[in-house]
Amino acid sequence: MSILSVQDISKSYKLRKVVKGISLQITSGEVVGLLGPNGAGKTTAFYMIVGLIVADSGKILLDGKDLTSQPMHRRAKLGL
């Protein structure tokens, strides 16, 4: 079972799609890296997962709890 599940998150600024449908499943003990060229959306994806910016679509689950609409400080208290 995954501890962190990111399901099809996306982000756009005006007409520019910055992140298009990223999904991740991370289990206990796993180490994950996001790789890609400059401008690929790595930082934006990370910011959406931790709650610094709001995803336009998709879900972020931690231990099965939906954190998608939770602010960063609540996500941190839950262990993200």
PDB file of N, CA, C and O in Angstrom, chain B, residues numbered from 101:
ATOM      1  N   MET B 101       0.847  -1.195   0.000  1.00  0.00           N
ATOM      2  CA  MET B 101       0.000   0.000   0.000  1.00  0.00           C
ATOM      3  C   MET B 101       0.883   1.246   0.000  1.00  0.00           C
ATOM      4  O   MET B 101       1.892   1.304   0.703  1.00  0.00           O
ATOM      5  N   SER B 102       0.497   2.225  -0.785  1.00  0.00           N
ATOM      6  CA  SER B 102       1.292   3.447  -0.857  1.00  0.00           C
ATOM      7  C   SER B 102       0.977   4.361   0.321  1.00  0.00           C
ATOM      8  O   SER B 102      -0.163   4.456   0.774  1.00  0.00           O
ATOM      9  N   ILE B 103       2.021   5.028   0.801  1.00  0.00           N
ATOM     10  CA  ILE B 103       1.855   6.016   1.862  1.00  0.00           C
ATOM     11  C   ILE B 103       1.430   7.341   1.238  1.00  0.00           C
ATOM     12  O   ILE B 103       0.521   8.009   1.732  1.00  0.00           O
ATOM     13  N   LEU B 104       2.095   7.710   0.154  1.00  0.00           N
ATOM     14  CA  LEU B 104       1.762   8.942  -0.564  1.00  0.00           C
ATOM     15  C   LEU B 104       1.292   8.574  -1.962  1.00  0.00           C
ATOM     16  O   LEU B 104       1.980   7.867  -2.699  1.00  0.00           O
ATOM     17  N   SER B 105       0.123   9.060  -2.310  1.00  0.00           N
ATOM     18  CA  SER B 105      -0.436   8.810  -3.635  1.00  0.00           C
ATOM     19  C   SER B 105      -0.803  10.148  -4.269  1.00  0.00           C
ATOM     20  O   SER B 105      -1.609  10.904  -3.726  1.00  0.00           O
ATOM     21  N   VAL B 106      -0.213  10.423  -5.403  1.00  0.00           N
ATOM     22  CA  VAL B 106      -0.509  11.630  -6.169  1.00  0.00           C
ATOM     23  C   VAL B 106      -1.209  11.168  -7.438  1.00  0.00           C
ATOM     24  O   VAL B 106      -0.657  10.388  -8.214  1.00  0.00           O
ATOM     25  N   GLN B 107      -2.423  11.654  -7.642  1.00  0.00           N
ATOM     26  CA  GLN B 107      -3.249  11.151  -8.737  1.00  0.00           C
ATOM     27  C   GLN B 107      -3.596  12.254  -9.733  1.00  0.00           C
ATOM     28  O   GLN B 107      -4.458  13.094  -9.474  1.00  0.00           O
ATOM     29  N   ASP B 108      -2.922  12.238 -10.856  1.00  0.00           N
ATOM     30  CA  ASP B 108      -3.272  13.073 -12.008  1.00  0.00           C
ATOM     31  C   ASP B 108      -3.347  14.570 -11.689  1.00  0.00           C
ATOM     32  O   ASP B 108      -4.299  15.242 -12.085  1.00  0.00           O
ATOM     33  N   ILE B 109      -2.329  15.100 -10.962  1.00  0.00           N
ATOM     34  CA  ILE B 109      -2.349  16.531 -10.646  1.00  0.00           C
ATOM     35  C   ILE B 109      -1.892  17.355 -11.850  1.00  0.00           C
ATOM     36  O   ILE B 109      -1.012  16.949 -12.609  1.00  0.00           O
ATOM     37  N   SER B 110      -2.511  18.515 -11.998  1.00  0.00           N
ATOM     38  CA  SER B 110      -2.208  19.417 -13.110  1.00  0.00           C
ATOM     39  C   SER B 110      -2.205  20.855 -12.620  1.00  0.00           C
ATOM     40  O   SER B 110      -2.849  21.195 -11.627  1.00  0.00           O
ATOM     41  N   LYS B 111      -1.459  21.699 -13.344  1.00  0.00           N
ATOM     42  CA  LYS B 111      -1.412  23.124 -13.028  1.00  0.00           C
ATOM     43  C   LYS B 111      -1.204  23.917 -14.305  1.00  0.00           C
ATOM     44  O   LYS B 111      -0.361  23.574 -15.135  1.00  0.00           O
ATOM     45  N   SER B 112      -1.983  24.981 -14.453  1.00  0.00           N
ATOM     46  CA  SER B 112      -1.846  25.898 -15.588  1.00  0.00           C
ATOM     47  C   SER B 112      -1.771  27.322 -15.068  1.00  0.00           C
ATOM     48  O   SER B 112      -2.361  27.654 -14.039  1.00  0.00           O
ATOM     49  N   TYR B 113      -1.044  28.151 -15.785  1.00  0.00           N
ATOM     50  CA  TYR B 113      -1.026  29.588 -15.537  1.00  0.00           C
ATOM     51  C   TYR B 113      -1.514  30.248 -16.819  1.00  0.00           C
ATOM     52  O   TYR B 113      -0.839  30.220 -17.848  1.00  0.00           O
ATOM     53  N   LYS B 114      -2.698  30.841 -16.736  1.00  0.00           N
ATOM     54  CA  LYS B 114      -3.395  31.375 -17.907  1.00  0.00           C
ATOM     55  C   LYS B 114      -3.558  30.248 -18.924  1.00  0.00           C
ATOM     56  O   LYS B 114      -4.197  29.245 -18.606  1.00  0.00           O
ATOM     57  N   LEU B 115      -3.015  30.367 -20.115  1.00  0.00           N
ATOM     58  CA  LEU B 115      -3.187  29.328 -21.134  1.00  0.00           C
ATOM     59  C   LEU B 115      -2.027  28.332 -21.173  1.00  0.00           C
ATOM     60  O   LEU B 115      -2.051  27.386 -21.960  1.00  0.00           O
ATOM     61  N   ARG B 116      -1.013  28.541 -20.328  1.00  0.00           N
ATOM     62  CA  ARG B 116       0.171  27.673 -20.346  1.00  0.00           C
ATOM     63  C   ARG B 116       0.040  26.540 -19.335  1.00  0.00           C
ATOM     64  O   ARG B 116      -0.063  26.777 -18.131  1.00  0.00           O
ATOM     65  N   LYS B 117       0.044  25.306 -19.835  1.00  0.00           N
ATOM     66  CA  LYS B 117       0.025  24.136 -18.953  1.00  0.00           C
ATOM     67  C   LYS B 117       1.443  23.887 -18.463  1.00  0.00           C
ATOM     68  O   LYS B 117       2.352  23.634 -19.254  1.00  0.00           O
ATOM     69  N   VAL B 118       1.618  23.962 -17.147  1.00  0.00           N
ATOM     70  CA  VAL B 118       2.940  23.796 -16.554  1.00  0.00           C
ATOM     71  C   VAL B 118       3.155  22.344 -16.132  1.00  0.00           C
ATOM     72  O   VAL B 118       4.232  21.785 -16.340  1.00  0.00           O
ATOM     73  N   VAL B 119       2.135  21.741 -15.543  1.00  0.00           N
ATOM     74  CA  VAL B 119       2.175  20.332 -15.133  1.00  0.00           C
ATOM     75  C   VAL B 119       0.930  19.662 -15.695  1.00  0.00           C
ATOM     76  O   VAL B 119      -0.185  20.147 -15.499  1.00  0.00           O
ATOM     77  N   LYS B 120       1.121  18.551 -16.390  1.00  0.00           N
ATOM     78  CA  LYS B 120       0.001  17.855 -17.035  1.00  0.00           C
ATOM     79  C   LYS B 120      -0.118  16.438 -16.489  1.00  0.00           C
ATOM     80  O   LYS B 120       0.603  15.546 -16.936  1.00  0.00           O
ATOM     81  N   GLY B 121      -0.997  16.222 -15.550  1.00  0.00           N
ATOM     82  CA  GLY B 121      -1.364  14.881 -15.115  1.00  0.00           C
ATOM     83  C   GLY B 121      -0.274  14.017 -14.532  1.00  0.00           C
ATOM     84  O   GLY B 121      -0.062  12.899 -15.002  1.00  0.00           O
ATOM     85  N   ILE B 122       0.429  14.503 -13.517  1.00  0.00           N
ATOM     86  CA  ILE B 122       1.457  13.694 -12.851  1.00  0.00           C
ATOM     87  C   ILE B 122       0.798  12.774 -11.829  1.00  0.00           C
ATOM     88  O   ILE B 122      -0.071  13.198 -11.067  1.00  0.00           O
ATOM     89  N   SER B 123       1.219  11.514 -11.822  1.00  0.00           N
ATOM     90  CA  SER B 123       0.756  10.543 -10.831  1.00  0.00           C
ATOM     91  C   SER B 123       1.965   9.830 -10.237  1.00  0.00           C
ATOM     92  O   SER B 123       2.886   9.451 -10.960  1.00  0.00           O
ATOM     93  N   LEU B 124       1.957   9.648  -8.909  1.00  0.00           N
ATOM     94  CA  LEU B 124       3.029   8.952  -8.194  1.00  0.00           C
ATOM     95  C   LEU B 124       2.418   8.052  -7.134  1.00  0.00           C
ATOM     96  O   LEU B 124       1.377   8.375  -6.561  1.00  0.00           O
ATOM     97  N   GLN B 125       3.061   6.927  -6.877  1.00  0.00           N
ATOM     98  CA  GLN B 125       2.697   6.052  -5.767  1.00  0.00           C
ATOM     99  C   GLN B 125       3.990   5.804  -4.997  1.00  0.00           C
ATOM    100  O   GLN B 125       4.920   5.206  -5.538  1.00  0.00           O
ATOM    101  N   ILE B 126       4.065   6.251  -3.752  1.00  0.00           N
ATOM    102  CA  ILE B 126       5.284   6.102  -2.963  1.00  0.00           C
ATOM    103  C   ILE B 126       4.970   5.268  -1.732  1.00  0.00           C
ATOM    104  O   ILE B 126       4.039   5.570  -0.985  1.00  0.00           O
ATOM    105  N   THR B 127       5.757   4.211  -1.526  1.00  0.00           N
ATOM    106  CA  THR B 127       5.556   3.323  -0.382  1.00  0.00           C
ATOM    107  C   THR B 127       6.619   3.584   0.675  1.00  0.00           C
ATOM    108  O   THR B 127       7.598   4.287   0.424  1.00  0.00           O
ATOM    109  N   SER B 128       6.423   3.019   1.844  1.00  0.00           N
ATOM    110  CA  SER B 128       7.336   3.191   2.972  1.00  0.00           C
ATOM    111  C   SER B 128       8.754   2.759   2.602  1.00  0.00           C
ATOM    112  O   SER B 128       8.953   1.689   2.026  1.00  0.00           O
ATOM    113  N   GLY B 129       9.728   3.590   2.933  1.00  0.00           N
ATOM    114  CA  GLY B 129      11.126   3.279   2.685  1.00  0.00           C
ATOM    115  C   GLY B 129      11.633   3.646   1.308  1.00  0.00           C
ATOM    116  O   GLY B 129      12.832   3.542   1.048  1.00  0.00           O
ATOM    117  N   GLU B 130      10.761   4.069   0.429  1.00  0.00           N
ATOM    118  CA  GLU B 130      11.157   4.437  -0.929  1.00  0.00           C
ATOM    119  C   GLU B 130      11.761   5.833  -0.967  1.00  0.00           C
ATOM    120  O   GLU B 130      11.356   6.722  -0.218  1.00  0.00           O
ATOM    121  N   VAL B 131      12.726   6.007  -1.841  1.00  0.00           N
ATOM    122  CA  VAL B 131      13.298   7.320  -2.125  1.00  0.00           C
ATOM    123  C   VAL B 131      12.975   7.628  -3.584  1.00  0.00           C
ATOM    124  O   VAL B 131      13.248   6.818  -4.470  1.00  0.00           O
ATOM    125  N   VAL B 132      12.391   8.803  -3.831  1.00  0.00           N
ATOM    126  CA  VAL B 132      11.937   9.156  -5.174  1.00  0.00           C
ATOM    127  C   VAL B 132      12.539  10.488  -5.580  1.00  0.00           C
ATOM    128  O   VAL B 132      12.609  11.417  -4.775  1.00  0.00           O
ATOM    129  N   GLY B 133      12.968  10.580  -6.818  1.00  0.00           N
ATOM    130  CA  GLY B 133      13.472  11.835  -7.360  1.00  0.00           C
ATOM    131  C   GLY B 133      12.672  12.231  -8.590  1.00  0.00           C
ATOM    132  O   GLY B 133      12.207  11.373  -9.340  1.00  0.00           O
ATOM    133  N   LEU B 134      12.513  13.525  -8.793  1.00  0.00           N
ATOM    134  CA  LEU B 134      11.870  14.036 -10.006  1.00  0.00           C
ATOM    135  C   LEU B 134      12.966  14.566 -10.919  1.00  0.00           C
ATOM    136  O   LEU B 134      13.705  15.479 -10.550  1.00  0.00           O
ATOM    137  N   LEU B 135      13.067  13.995 -12.103  1.00  0.00           N
ATOM    138  CA  LEU B 135      14.102  14.395 -13.050  1.00  0.00           C
ATOM    139  C   LEU B 135      13.469  14.985 -14.298  1.00  0.00           C
ATOM    140  O   LEU B 135      12.397  14.562 -14.731  1.00  0.00           O
ATOM    141  N   GLY B 136      14.150  15.965 -14.865  1.00  0.00           N
ATOM    142  CA  GLY B 136      13.671  16.553 -16.108  1.00  0.00           C
ATOM    143  C   GLY B 136      14.419  17.833 -16.406  1.00  0.00           C
ATOM    144  O   GLY B 136      15.116  18.362 -15.540  1.00  0.00           O
ATOM    145  N   PRO B 137      14.282  18.338 -17.620  1.00  0.00           N
ATOM    146  CA  PRO B 137      14.979  19.566 -18.001  1.00  0.00           C
ATOM    147  C   PRO B 137      14.370  20.797 -17.319  1.00  0.00           C
ATOM    148  O   PRO B 137      13.296  20.735 -16.722  1.00  0.00           O
ATOM    149  N   ASN B 138      15.087  21.902 -17.428  1.00  0.00           N
ATOM    150  CA  ASN B 138      14.570  23.167 -16.907  1.00  0.00           C
ATOM    151  C   ASN B 138      13.209  23.450 -17.522  1.00  0.00           C
ATOM    152  O   ASN B 138      13.009  23.265 -18.723  1.00  0.00           O
ATOM    153  N   GLY B 139      12.273  23.901 -16.690  1.00  0.00           N
ATOM    154  CA  GLY B 139      10.948  24.250 -17.184  1.00  0.00           C
ATOM    155  C   GLY B 139      10.000  23.079 -17.345  1.00  0.00           C
ATOM    156  O   GLY B 139       8.906  23.241 -17.886  1.00  0.00           O
ATOM    157  N   ALA B 140      10.400  21.896 -16.883  1.00  0.00           N
ATOM    158  CA  ALA B 140       9.557  20.705 -17.057  1.00  0.00           C
ATOM    159  C   ALA B 140       8.428  20.613 -16.034  1.00  0.00           C
ATOM    160  O   ALA B 140       7.504  19.819 -16.213  1.00  0.00           O
ATOM    161  N   GLY B 141       8.483  21.411 -14.961  1.00  0.00           N
ATOM    162  CA  GLY B 141       7.424  21.399 -13.960  1.00  0.00           C
ATOM    163  C   GLY B 141       7.759  20.652 -12.682  1.00  0.00           C
ATOM    164  O   GLY B 141       6.867  20.374 -11.882  1.00  0.00           O
ATOM    165  N   LYS B 142       9.032  20.319 -12.473  1.00  0.00           N
ATOM    166  CA  LYS B 142       9.438  19.571 -11.273  1.00  0.00           C
ATOM    167  C   LYS B 142       9.130  20.345  -9.995  1.00  0.00           C
ATOM    168  O   LYS B 142       8.524  19.803  -9.071  1.00  0.00           O
ATOM    169  N   THR B 143       9.538  21.585  -9.939  1.00  0.00           N
ATOM    170  CA  THR B 143       9.317  22.400  -8.743  1.00  0.00           C
ATOM    171  C   THR B 143       7.838  22.651  -8.526  1.00  0.00           C
ATOM    172  O   THR B 143       7.366  22.593  -7.390  1.00  0.00           O
ATOM    173  N   THR B 144       7.105  22.925  -9.576  1.00  0.00           N
ATOM    174  CA  THR B 144       5.662  23.140  -9.463  1.00  0.00           C
ATOM    175  C   THR B 144       4.980  21.893  -8.928  1.00  0.00           C
ATOM    176  O   THR B 144       4.103  21.993  -8.070  1.00  0.00           O
ATOM    177  N   ALA B 145       5.365  20.720  -9.418  1.00  0.00           N
ATOM    178  CA  ALA B 145       4.789  19.461  -8.929  1.00  0.00           C
ATOM    179  C   ALA B 145       5.077  19.288  -7.442  1.00  0.00           C
ATOM    180  O   ALA B 145       4.180  18.940  -6.674  1.00  0.00           O
ATOM    181  N   PHE B 146       6.314  19.525  -7.030  1.00  0.00           N
ATOM    182  CA  PHE B 146       6.678  19.419  -5.619  1.00  0.00           C
ATOM    183  C   PHE B 146       5.871  20.407  -4.779  1.00  0.00           C
ATOM    184  O   PHE B 146       5.359  20.042  -3.721  1.00  0.00           O
ATOM    185  N   TYR B 147       5.755  21.635  -5.230  1.00  0.00           N
ATOM    186  CA  TYR B 147       4.996  22.652  -4.499  1.00  0.00           C
ATOM    187  C   TYR B 147       3.525  22.267  -4.356  1.00  0.00           C
ATOM    188  O   TYR B 147       2.916  22.548  -3.323  1.00  0.00           O
ATOM    189  N   MET B 148       2.951  21.639  -5.361  1.00  0.00           N
ATOM    190  CA  MET B 148       1.561  21.185  -5.252  1.00  0.00           C
ATOM    191  C   MET B 148       1.440  20.065  -4.222  1.00  0.00           C
ATOM    192  O   MET B 148       0.484  20.037  -3.447  1.00  0.00           O
ATOM    193  N   ILE B 149       2.392  19.152  -4.208  1.00  0.00           N
ATOM    194  CA  ILE B 149       2.342  18.031  -3.266  1.00  0.00           C
ATOM    195  C   ILE B 149       2.432  18.523  -1.828  1.00  0.00           C
ATOM    196  O   ILE B 149       1.683  18.054  -0.972  1.00  0.00           O
ATOM    197  N   VAL B 150       3.337  19.462  -1.546  1.00  0.00           N
ATOM    198  CA  VAL B 150       3.504  19.943  -0.169  1.00  0.00           C
ATOM    199  C   VAL B 150       2.509  21.031   0.214  1.00  0.00           C
ATOM    200  O   VAL B 150       2.401  21.370   1.392  1.00  0.00           O
ATOM    201  N   GLY B 151       1.779  21.584  -0.752  1.00  0.00           N
ATOM    202  CA  GLY B 151       0.737  22.550  -0.438  1.00  0.00           C
ATOM    203  C   GLY B 151       1.111  24.007  -0.581  1.00  0.00           C
ATOM    204  O   GLY B 151       0.362  24.877  -0.136  1.00  0.00           O
ATOM    205  N   LEU B 152       2.245  24.298  -1.188  1.00  0.00           N
ATOM    206  CA  LEU B 152       2.617  25.698  -1.401  1.00  0.00           C
ATOM    207  C   LEU B 152       1.769  26.357  -2.480  1.00  0.00           C
ATOM    208  O   LEU B 152       1.484  27.552  -2.406  1.00  0.00           O
ATOM    209  N   ILE B 153       1.368  25.584  -3.479  1.00  0.00           N
ATOM    210  CA  ILE B 153       0.434  26.076  -4.490  1.00  0.00           C
ATOM    211  C   ILE B 153      -0.687  25.059  -4.659  1.00  0.00           C
ATOM    212  O   ILE B 153      -0.513  23.877  -4.362  1.00  0.00           O
ATOM    213  N   VAL B 154      -1.821  25.518  -5.131  1.00  0.00           N
ATOM    214  CA  VAL B 154      -3.007  24.667  -5.274  1.00  0.00           C
ATOM    215  C   VAL B 154      -3.023  24.030  -6.663  1.00  0.00           C
ATOM    216  O   VAL B 154      -2.836  24.709  -7.672  1.00  0.00           O
ATOM    217  N   ALA B 155      -3.247  22.735  -6.698  1.00  0.00           N
ATOM    218  CA  ALA B 155      -3.383  22.026  -7.978  1.00  0.00           C
ATOM    219  C   ALA B 155      -4.720  22.388  -8.619  1.00  0.00           C
ATOM    220  O   ALA B 155      -5.722  22.555  -7.923  1.00  0.00           O
ATOM    221  N   ASP B 156      -4.733  22.507  -9.931  1.00  0.00           N
ATOM    222  CA  ASP B 156      -5.977  22.777 -10.657  1.00  0.00           C
ATOM    223  C   ASP B 156      -6.870  21.543 -10.699  1.00  0.00           C
ATOM    224  O   ASP B 156      -8.096  21.658 -10.706  1.00  0.00           O
ATOM    225  N   SER B 157      -6.259  20.371 -10.728  1.00  0.00           N
ATOM    226  CA  SER B 157      -7.022  19.120 -10.755  1.00  0.00           C
ATOM    227  C   SER B 157      -6.175  18.008 -10.155  1.00  0.00           C
ATOM    228  O   SER B 157      -4.969  18.165  -9.966  1.00  0.00           O
ATOM    229  N   GLY B 158      -6.816  16.887  -9.857  1.00  0.00           N
ATOM    230  CA  GLY B 158      -6.132  15.733  -9.300  1.00  0.00           C
ATOM    231  C   GLY B 158      -6.302  15.630  -7.796  1.00  0.00           C
ATOM    232  O   GLY B 158      -6.974  16.453  -7.173  1.00  0.00           O
ATOM    233  N   LYS B 159      -5.679  14.596  -7.217  1.00  0.00           N
ATOM    234  CA  LYS B 159      -5.774  14.349  -5.777  1.00  0.00           C
ATOM    235  C   LYS B 159      -4.411  14.027  -5.197  1.00  0.00           C
ATOM    236  O   LYS B 159      -3.541  13.476  -5.871  1.00  0.00           O
ATOM    237  N   ILE B 160      -4.240  14.388  -3.914  1.00  0.00           N
ATOM    238  CA  ILE B 160      -3.040  14.057  -3.162  1.00  0.00           C
ATOM    239  C   ILE B 160      -3.502  13.365  -1.889  1.00  0.00           C
ATOM    240  O   ILE B 160      -4.215  13.953  -1.076  1.00  0.00           O
ATOM    241  N   LEU B 161      -3.093  12.111  -1.723  1.00  0.00           N
ATOM    242  CA  LEU B 161      -3.522  11.305  -0.583  1.00  0.00           C
ATOM    243  C   LEU B 161      -2.316  10.904   0.254  1.00  0.00           C
ATOM    244  O   LEU B 161      -1.280  10.516  -0.287  1.00  0.00           O
ATOM    245  N   LEU B 162      -2.451  10.999   1.572  1.00  0.00           N
ATOM    246  CA  LEU B 162      -1.429  10.538   2.511  1.00  0.00           C
ATOM    247  C   LEU B 162      -2.088   9.536   3.435  1.00  0.00           C
ATOM    248  O   LEU B 162      -3.013   9.884   4.169  1.00  0.00           O
ATOM    249  N   ASP B 163      -1.626   8.301   3.407  1.00  0.00           N
ATOM    250  CA  ASP B 163      -2.243   7.207   4.173  1.00  0.00           C
ATOM    251  C   ASP B 163      -3.745   7.119   3.905  1.00  0.00           C
ATOM    252  O   ASP B 163      -4.523   6.827   4.813  1.00  0.00           O
ATOM    253  N   GLY B 164      -4.145   7.369   2.677  1.00  0.00           N
ATOM    254  CA  GLY B 164      -5.547   7.274   2.284  1.00  0.00           C
ATOM    255  C   GLY B 164      -6.388   8.499   2.581  1.00  0.00           C
ATOM    256  O   GLY B 164      -7.556   8.548   2.196  1.00  0.00           O
ATOM    257  N   LYS B 165      -5.816   9.506   3.267  1.00  0.00           N
ATOM    258  CA  LYS B 165      -6.549  10.742   3.577  1.00  0.00           C
ATOM    259  C   LYS B 165      -6.305  11.763   2.471  1.00  0.00           C
ATOM    260  O   LYS B 165      -5.166  11.992   2.065  1.00  0.00           O
ATOM    261  N   ASP B 166      -7.374  12.368   1.994  1.00  0.00           N
ATOM    262  CA  ASP B 166      -7.283  13.355   0.922  1.00  0.00           C
ATOM    263  C   ASP B 166      -6.766  14.677   1.474  1.00  0.00           C
ATOM    264  O   ASP B 166      -7.430  15.326   2.282  1.00  0.00           O
ATOM    265  N   LEU B 167      -5.571  15.070   1.028  1.00  0.00           N
ATOM    266  CA  LEU B 167      -4.953  16.325   1.469  1.00  0.00           C
ATOM    267  C   LEU B 167      -5.034  17.420   0.412  1.00  0.00           C
ATOM    268  O   LEU B 167      -4.488  18.506   0.605  1.00  0.00           O
ATOM    269  N   THR B 168      -5.694  17.153  -0.678  1.00  0.00           N
ATOM    270  CA  THR B 168      -5.681  18.055  -1.828  1.00  0.00           C
ATOM    271  C   THR B 168      -6.048  19.489  -1.456  1.00  0.00           C
ATOM    272  O   THR B 168      -5.428  20.430  -1.950  1.00  0.00           O
ATOM    273  N   SER B 169      -7.030  19.664  -0.606  1.00  0.00           N
ATOM    274  CA  SER B 169      -7.472  21.019  -0.254  1.00  0.00           C
ATOM    275  C   SER B 169      -6.882  21.510   1.070  1.00  0.00           C
ATOM    276  O   SER B 169      -7.222  22.600   1.530  1.00  0.00           O
ATOM    277  N   GLN B 170      -6.006  20.721   1.683  1.00  0.00           N
ATOM    278  CA  GLN B 170      -5.432  21.098   2.978  1.00  0.00           C
ATOM    279  C   GLN B 170      -4.243  22.046   2.797  1.00  0.00           C
ATOM    280  O   GLN B 170      -3.462  21.886   1.858  1.00  0.00           O
ATOM    281  N   PRO B 171      -4.102  23.037   3.694  1.00  0.00           N
ATOM    282  CA  PRO B 171      -2.956  23.941   3.606  1.00  0.00           C
ATOM    283  C   PRO B 171      -1.661  23.230   4.025  1.00  0.00           C
ATOM    284  O   PRO B 171      -1.690  22.145   4.607  1.00  0.00           O
ATOM    285  N   MET B 172      -0.552  23.856   3.721  1.00  0.00           N
ATOM    286  CA  MET B 172       0.764  23.269   3.970  1.00  0.00           C
ATOM    287  C   MET B 172       0.972  22.881   5.431  1.00  0.00           C
ATOM    288  O   MET B 172       1.508  21.807   5.706  1.00  0.00           O
ATOM    289  N   HIS B 173       0.563  23.726   6.371  1.00  0.00           N
ATOM    290  CA  HIS B 173       0.820  23.422   7.783  1.00  0.00           C
ATOM    291  C   HIS B 173       0.055  22.184   8.251  1.00  0.00           C
ATOM    292  O   HIS B 173       0.547  21.454   9.112  1.00  0.00           O
ATOM    293  N   ARG B 174      -1.122  21.934   7.713  1.00  0.00           N
ATOM    294  CA  ARG B 174      -1.869  20.718   8.070  1.00  0.00           C
ATOM    295  C   ARG B 174      -1.204  19.481   7.478  1.00  0.00           C
ATOM    296  O   ARG B 174      -1.133  18.436   8.124  1.00  0.00           O
ATOM    297  N   ARG B 175      -0.724  19.606   6.258  1.00  0.00           N
ATOM    298  CA  ARG B 175      -0.013  18.490   5.626  1.00  0.00           C
ATOM    299  C   ARG B 175       1.242  18.146   6.432  1.00  0.00           C
ATOM    300  O   ARG B 175       1.562  16.973   6.625  1.00  0.00           O
ATOM    301  N   ALA B 176       1.942  19.168   6.895  1.00  0.00           N
ATOM    302  CA  ALA B 176       3.154  18.941   7.689  1.00  0.00           C
ATOM    303  C   ALA B 176       2.822  18.244   9.007  1.00  0.00           C
ATOM    304  O   ALA B 176       3.547  17.340   9.423  1.00  0.00           O
ATOM    305  N   LYS B 177       1.747  18.646   9.663  1.00  0.00           N
ATOM    306  CA  LYS B 177       1.346  18.007  10.925  1.00  0.00           C
ATOM    307  C   LYS B 177       1.007  16.535  10.737  1.00  0.00           C
ATOM    308  O   LYS B 177       1.183  15.730  11.651  1.00  0.00           O
ATOM    309  N   LEU B 178       0.519  16.185   9.548  1.00  0.00           N
ATOM    310  CA  LEU B 178       0.181  14.792   9.251  1.00  0.00           C
ATOM    311  C   LEU B 178       1.397  13.972   8.815  1.00  0.00           C
ATOM    312  O   LEU B 178       1.292  12.764   8.603  1.00  0.00           O
ATOM    313  N   GLY B 179       2.554  14.632   8.682  1.00  0.00           N
ATOM    314  CA  GLY B 179       3.785  13.911   8.384  1.00  0.00           C
ATOM    315  C   GLY B 179       4.318  14.040   6.975  1.00  0.00           C
ATOM    316  O   GLY B 179       5.271  13.355   6.603  1.00  0.00           O
ATOM    317  N   LEU B 180       3.709  14.915   6.185  1.00  0.00           N
ATOM    318  CA  LEU B 180       4.191  15.065   4.807  1.00  0.00           C
ATOM    319  C   LEU B 180       5.418  15.907   4.821  1.00  0.00           C
ATOM    320  O   LEU B 180       6.000  16.169   3.769  1.00  0.00           O
TER     321      LEU B 180
END
